[in-house]
């Protein structure tokens, strides 16, 4: 009997007895025994057997399976297929052409800042997607359960969702225009899926208006499925590839004053990059005053220590986001999140820095 089967049998036996605490104890004992057998009687170490200590989590009388080990997770169908899509270089010619067209329309400046969410301090695309999806799902609920009297309301919701999808698509295009490689490929398919869903919903609205209700409902149901699949790819972009996430979210930096450079090496008006505690910083001297910011641009990770200074701001060399050097606030997008700013001082010819109050995630182990 395999380890997986034997441990699960212990859990099932104790579950039938309604003693979840006994199940957990039995599982721990079983894993320790098998680990001793496979490791020559030594103490249980963090190995491939250890995750099965969490085979069952007890929540009252409930049971929750643990997260799959990495090697197993990568064999799960959707995830595996999405990874293959990331590597589909055949999409690159189309992606490059479309991206070039998007950049020609949505140039750096006010329009792109609005679509990116610079004014909001948060990407605007995730907020906008709730409007069309909410409208379409509400229409489907009315179609399936509302009866004849709700037909007009369902039709209006389908149309409203199509209209709401237009600014949503524009904001997504603005975000996608700054991606490369695997992120760009996934984003392309994500966008095409959403455009297909909008087309299906538009056709559904037309069919409904022409009295072909059954066809209209069928088209909108198909659109729901397509937008769900496209949404899966959108989730992969955000949660697996980090598109739209503050790229400095897990950087810590020194908590205490730490020397990072000699004063003579930081020249007036010339950004200077230094590394401290695994974090890249950019040091700036302006009118004799010293400033320190995280050198990794919060937008897409561009090197600010290779950027330029303009009107009290440092400009990212990749996408031209501009941040105030005194506090890291965003002056020009497409960045939406301020740069982490560090306290800085000069002591005995050396420049010292320490981080300001950190965000909670920056103290997490990663």
C-alpha positions in Angstrom: 0.0 0.0 0.0 1.4 3.4 -0.9 2.0 6.2 1.6 -0.9 8.2 0.1 -3.4 5.4 0.4 -2.4 4.3 3.9 -2.5 7.7 5.4 -5.9 8.5 3.7 -7.3 5.2 5.1 -6.4 6.4 8.7 -8.2 9.7 8.0 -11.3 7.9 6.7 -11.4 5.5 9.6 -11.2 8.3 12.2 -13.6 10.4 10.3 -16.3 7.7 10.6 -15.7 7.7 14.3 -16.2 11.5 14.4 -12.9 12.0 16.2 -11.0 14.5 14.0 -8.3 15.0 16.7 -7.5 11.3 16.6 -7.3 11.4 12.9 -4.7 14.2 13.0 -2.7 12.4 15.7 -2.8 9.1 13.8 -1.7 10.8 10.6 1.3 12.4 12.3 2.2 9.1 13.9 1.9 7.3 10.6 4.1 9.8 8.8 6.8 9.7 11.5 6.9 5.9 11.4 7.2 5.8 7.6 9.8 8.6 7.7 11.9 6.7 10.2 11.7 3.6 8.0 12.9 5.5 5.0 15.4 7.7 6.7 17.1 5.0 8.9 15.3 5.9 12.1 16.5 9.6 12.1 14.3 12.5 13.2 11.6 13.7 10.8 13.0 16.3 8.5 11.5 18.7 6.0 11.2 16.3 3.1 8.6 15.0 0.6 6.9 13.2 3.5 6.4 16.3 5.6 3.5 17.9 3.6 1.4 14.9 4.5 1.3 16.0 8.2 -1.2 18.5 6.8 -3.2 15.9 4.9 -6.2 16.8 6.9 -7.0 20.1 8.6 -9.7 20.1 11.1 -12.3 22.9 11.1 -14.9 21.7 13.5 -15.9 18.4 12.0 -14.9 19.5 8.5 -11.9 18.4 6.4 -9.8 20.3 4.0 -7.2 18.8 1.6 -3.8 20.5 1.6 -2.2 22.4 -1.2 -0.6 20.1 -3.7 3.1 19.7 -3.7 4.9 21.7 -6.4 5.6 18.7 -8.6 2.0 17.7 -8.5 0.6 21.2 -9.0 2.5 21.6 -12.2 0.8 18.5 -13.6 -2.7 19.8 -13.0 -4.4 20.3 -16.4 -5.3 24.0 -16.5 -2.1 25.2 -14.9 0.0 23.0 -17.1 -1.8 24.2 -20.3 -1.4 27.8 -19.2 2.3 27.4 -18.7 2.5 26.0 -22.2 0.7 29.0 -23.5 3.3 31.2 -21.8 6.0 29.5 -23.9 4.1 29.6 -27.2 6.5 31.8 -29.1 4.3 31.4 -32.2 2.1 34.1 -30.7 4.8 36.7 -30.7 4.4 38.1 -34.2 0.7 38.7 -33.6 1.4 40.0 -30.1 4.1 42.4 -31.3 1.9 43.8 -34.1 -1.1 44.3 -31.8 1.0 45.8 -29.1 2.5 48.2 -31.5 -0.9 49.4 -32.6 -2.0 49.8 -29.0 1.0 51.8 -28.1 0.4 54.1 -31.1 -3.0 54.9 -29.7 -2.4 54.8 -26.0 0.8 56.8 -25.6 2.5 57.8 -22.3 0.6 60.7 -20.9 -2.8 61.7 -19.5 -4.9 59.0 -21.4 -2.6 56.2 -20.3 -2.5 57.5 -16.8 -6.3 57.5 -16.6 -6.6 54.0 -18.1 -3.8 52.6 -15.9 -5.2 54.0 -12.7 -2.4 56.4 -11.8 -5.1 58.8 -10.5 -6.6 56.1 -8.3 -3.4 54.7 -6.8 -4.5 51.3 -7.9 -4.9 49.5 -11.3 -8.3 50.5 -12.7 -8.8 47.4 -14.8 -9.6 45.0 -12.0 -12.3 47.4 -10.8 -13.9 47.8 -14.2 -14.2 44.1 -15.0 -16.9 43.7 -12.3 -19.3 45.9 -14.3 -19.7 43.8 -17.5 -19.4 40.5 -15.7 -21.9 41.5 -13.1 -24.4 42.7 -15.7 -24.0 39.5 -17.8 -24.3 37.1 -14.9 -27.4 39.0 -13.6 -28.9 38.8 -17.1 -28.3 35.0 -17.1 -29.9 34.7 -13.6 -33.0 36.5 -14.9 -33.1 34.4 -18.1 -33.0 31.2 -16.1 -35.3 32.1 -13.2 -37.1 35.3 -13.8 -39.8 34.3 -16.2 -41.5 36.4 -18.9 -41.8 39.5 -16.8 -38.0 39.8 -16.4 -37.1 39.5 -20.1 -36.7 43.2 -20.7 -34.5 43.7 -17.7 -32.3 40.8 -18.8 -32.0 42.3 -22.3 -31.0 45.7 -20.8 -28.4 44.0 -18.6 -26.8 42.3 -21.6 -26.6 45.6 -23.5 -25.3 47.4 -20.4 -22.6 44.8 -20.0 -21.4 45.3 -23.6 -21.2 49.1 -23.1 -19.3 48.6 -19.8 -16.9 46.2 -21.5 -15.5 49.0 -23.8 -13.6 51.1 -21.1 -12.7 47.8 -19.4 -11.0 46.5 -22.5 -9.3 49.9 -23.0 -7.8 49.8 -19.5 -6.7 46.2 -20.0 -5.0 47.1 -23.3 -3.1 49.9 -21.6 -1.8 47.5 -18.9 -1.0 44.9 -21.5 1.0 47.3 -23.7 3.8 47.3 -21.2 4.2 43.5 -21.0 6.8 41.2 -22.6 7.4 37.5 -23.3 5.1 35.0 -21.4 3.0 37.8 -19.9 2.3 39.3 -23.3 1.3 35.9 -24.7 -1.1 35.1 -21.9 -2.5 38.7 -22.1 -3.1 38.4 -25.8 -5.2 35.2 -25.4 -6.9 36.7 -22.4 -7.9 39.8 -24.4 -9.0 37.7 -27.4 -11.2 35.6 -25.2 -12.8 38.7 -23.7 -13.3 40.3 -27.1 -15.0 37.0 -28.2 -17.3 37.2 -25.2 -18.2 40.8 -26.0 -19.0 39.8 -29.5 -21.2 36.9 -28.3 -23.0 39.2 -25.9 -23.5 41.8 -28.6 -25.0 39.2 -30.9 -27.2 38.0 -28.0 -28.5 41.6 -27.6 -29.3 41.8 -31.3 -31.0 38.4 -31.3 -33.1 39.4 -28.3 -34.1 42.7 -30.0 -35.3 40.8 -33.1 -37.4 38.4 -31.1 -35.1 35.4 -31.3 -35.0 35.0 -27.6 -33.8 31.4 -27.4 -30.9 32.2 -29.7 -30.1 35.3 -27.6 -30.1 33.3 -24.4 -27.9 30.6 -25.8 -25.4 33.2 -27.1 -25.2 34.9 -23.7 -24.7 31.6 -21.9 -21.9 30.8 -24.3 -20.5 34.3 -23.6 -20.6 33.6 -19.9 -18.4 30.5 -20.4 -15.9 32.3 -22.6 -15.6 35.3 -20.3 -15.0 32.8 -17.4 -12.2 31.1 -19.3 -10.6 34.5 -20.2 -11.0 35.5 -16.5 -8.9 32.4 -15.5 -6.1 33.8 -17.7 -6.5 37.2 -16.2 -6.1 35.7 -12.7 -3.0 33.9 -13.9 -1.5 37.2 -15.1 -2.1 38.9 -11.8 -1.5 36.1 -9.2 1.0 33.9 -11.0 2.9 36.4 -13.1 2.5 39.5 -11.0 1.3 41.8 -13.7 -0.1 44.9 -12.0 1.5 44.1 -8.7 3.8 46.5 -6.9 7.2 45.0 -7.8 8.7 46.2 -4.5 6.0 44.5 -2.3 8.3 42.1 -0.7 11.4 44.2 -0.4 12.5 45.0 3.1 15.7 47.0 3.3 17.6 47.8 6.6 15.6 48.6 9.7 18.6 50.3 11.3 20.9 53.0 10.0 23.2 51.3 7.6 26.1 52.7 5.6 25.7 52.2 1.9 28.1 54.6 0.1 30.7 57.3 0.5 29.5 60.8 0.1 32.0 61.6 -2.6 30.5 58.8 -4.8 27.1 60.4 -5.0 27.4 63.4 -7.3 24.9 66.3 -7.8 22.2 65.4 -10.2 23.4 61.9 -11.0 21.4 58.9 -9.7 23.6 56.3 -8.1 22.6 52.7 -7.5 23.6 50.8 -4.3 22.7 47.4 -2.9 21.9 46.9 0.8 20.2 43.9 2.5 19.3 42.4 -0.9 17.5 45.6 -2.0 18.7 47.9 -4.8 18.4 51.6 -3.9 18.9 54.8 -5.9 20.7 57.6 -4.1 20.2 61.1 -5.4 21.8 64.4 -4.5 19.9 67.5 -5.4 20.9 71.0 -4.3 23.2 69.4 -1.8 20.4 67.3 -0.2 20.4 63.5 -0.2 17.4 61.3 -1.1 17.0 57.5 -1.3 14.3 55.5 -3.1 13.9 51.8 -4.0 15.6 51.5 -7.4 13.1 48.9 -8.7 10.2 50.7 -10.4 6.9 49.7 -8.8 5.3 49.5 -12.2 7.3 46.8 -14.1 10.6 46.7 -12.2 12.6 49.1 -14.3 16.0 50.3 -13.0 15.5 53.8 -11.6 19.2 54.1 -10.9 19.5 54.2 -14.7 16.8 56.8 -15.0 17.0 60.6 -15.4 16.1 63.5 -13.1 13.4 66.0 -14.2 11.9 68.7 -12.0 12.5 67.0 -8.7 11.4 63.6 -10.1 13.3 60.5 -11.2 12.0 59.0 -14.5 12.0 55.3 -15.2 13.9 54.5 -18.3 11.5 51.8 -19.4 8.0 53.3 -19.4 8.7 56.9 -18.3 6.9 56.8 -14.9 8.0 59.7 -12.8 8.4 59.7 -9.0 9.1 62.6 -6.6 12.5 62.0 -5.2 11.6 63.3 -1.7 8.7 60.9 -1.0 8.4 58.6 -4.0 4.9 59.7 -4.9 3.8 59.2 -8.5 3.8 62.3 -10.7 3.3 60.6 -14.0 2.2 57.0 -14.8 1.7 54.4 -16.0 2.9 53.5 -12.5 0.1 53.6 -9.9 2.1 52.8 -6.7 4.6 55.2 -5.1 8.2 54.2 -4.8 9.3 53.2 -1.3 11.3 56.1 0.1 14.1 55.6 2.7 15.4 57.9 5.4 18.9 59.0 4.5 21.7 60.9 6.3 25.4 61.6 6.0 27.7 60.6 9.0 31.5 61.0 8.9 31.6 61.0 5.1 29.4 58.0 4.7 25.7 57.9 3.5 23.5 55.9 5.7 19.9 54.7 5.1 17.1 52.9 6.8 13.6 52.0 5.7 10.5 53.9 6.9 7.7 52.0 8.5 7.3 48.8 6.3 4.2 47.3 4.9 3.1 44.1 6.5 3.9 41.9 3.6 7.5 43.2 3.4 8.2 41.4 6.7 6.9 38.1 5.4 9.2 35.2 4.5 9.5 34.9 0.8 
